[in-house]
């Protein structure tokens, strides 16, 4: 599951899809799933990777480290 807002062009990875309250990088998420384009300043959940957005650097780094494929480790 992913978290995004319409204002930043960046998406985040959610820690626990069963209890989605924050992202890997520590941001809080509104526990509402919106699977369509929406205008919002608040981070909301989406089940599909947001088109035209890039993955947050911190989320990417943490995810790579947890999966053991972090080149800087």
Secondary structure, 3 states (H helix, E strand, C coil): CEEECCCCCEEEEECCHHHCCEECCCCECEEEECCCCCCCCCCEEECCCCCCCEECHHHHHHHHHHHCCCCCC
